[in-house]
């Protein structure tokens, strides 16, 4: 093994789901389901082991594939950020596996069987893509991971094969390909200027010249398009509207987080002293996403569209940490970093729970309009409870993970004198409360006379509720546990 103790776990985190994808494809039928679900449980155990290794060593764990050091070889590394995101992804994918046992059980080769076969092959493929996105340490490997994420997510969103799905996902594909082209152009500029794309070799060695700034700008815009950041969010709500519940949950909870982690690596590891004006522009886009996304969510009449615009809004919080990290206050920078990382993980859990719960509600009562959710609390009580708990986390109500994340960002904004971001955080919480109240109030209303809801499998509702509860439990963790996100945190010069 070439690297720190535990580095081989990083290779297994990629190889295990990739091998499971091939096995599921070869065996098919019920065997594909068993292979995928078993691999995802093992992947969760690997994620826990990687987290434990990072905490135990107090520093990132690393591995050089084939024993070749960069720039010849490829390095993998897990710091606090990567370990936290990997664990969150593993939990959500295990829940998606439990959810899929009832949603995609068919082993035959009819239309439903083909969807089930694709689903069980794509779940571990998505896990492998996320592992590369979180653990790889060179810009081209991260580009490959982004493409794997894009095409896996596209396939998951089109499982039902409806024409309306293809139209919406084509828009997603166009935005994603635009982002890929811009990102790859930036990689070419970096390689031409420095002869390497390894993040460790680029860190501290890049120059604040025009080619480097241009490369950073191109890659940033490309990643913003993949994350659906306002005003590049036009693909996300239609993509969710036609996607099956599991596809929406994975797209919103995990796929956009891969691009976010890469953006953080680019800005705080690669770019030479990221410009403060650029960080403020990103935060401004984030603030606009919070306010505009929340207002538009309030006006939505369809359940999944409302949750989709909520995703647009909640992603905006991630960008508020950029100027706070560069304000020259080490304590505030630490709070901003922890707040941003906690927001990413708690949002992933809460939003995955809400999309899966929305799918169960629509399946039970056959109604996607918010005004038509009457009686949903009686038909699917755990699903409505999951939406309520997830909504509390999105609002930032204590003791949820969303509350702790937003409180840390708010404190950092006040401590650095950038109080206007705290106003955005407070306004976003109030607007979120408005659309969450709409959903819960409608679901708690009496069912119309003669309504006959269809029962949904309890294992699906249990998986959804566990995700929502975990988004709440994150806020109950002691700060010493949350501090693991600081392992490998970039040092910002005052």
Buried (B, 14 or more C-beta within 10 A) or exposed (E): EBBBEBBBBBBBBBEBBBBBBEBBBEBBBEBBBBBBBBBBBBBBEBBBBBBEBBBEEEEBBBBBBEEEBBBEBBBBBBBBBBBBBBBBBBBBBBBBBBBBBBBBEBBEEEEBBBBBBBBBBBBBBBBBBBBBBBBBBBBBBBBBBBBBBBBBBBBBBBBBEEEEBBEBBBBBBEBBBBBBEBBBBBBBBBBEBBEBBBBBBBBEEBEEEEBBBEBBBBBBBBBBBBBBBBEBBBBBBBBBBBBBBBBBBBBBBBBBBBBBBBBBBBBBBBBBEBBEEBBBBBBBBBBBBBBBBBBBBBEBEBBBBBBBBBBBBBBBBBBBBBBBBBBEBEEBBBBBBBBBBBBBBBBBBBBBBBBBBBBBBBBBBEBBEBEBBBBBBBBBEBBBBBBBBBBBBBBBBEBBBBBBBBBBBBBBBEBBEBEEBBEBBEBBBEBBBEBBBBBBEBBBBEBEEEBEBEEBBEEBBBBBBBBBBBBBBBBEBEEEEBBBBBBBBBEBEE
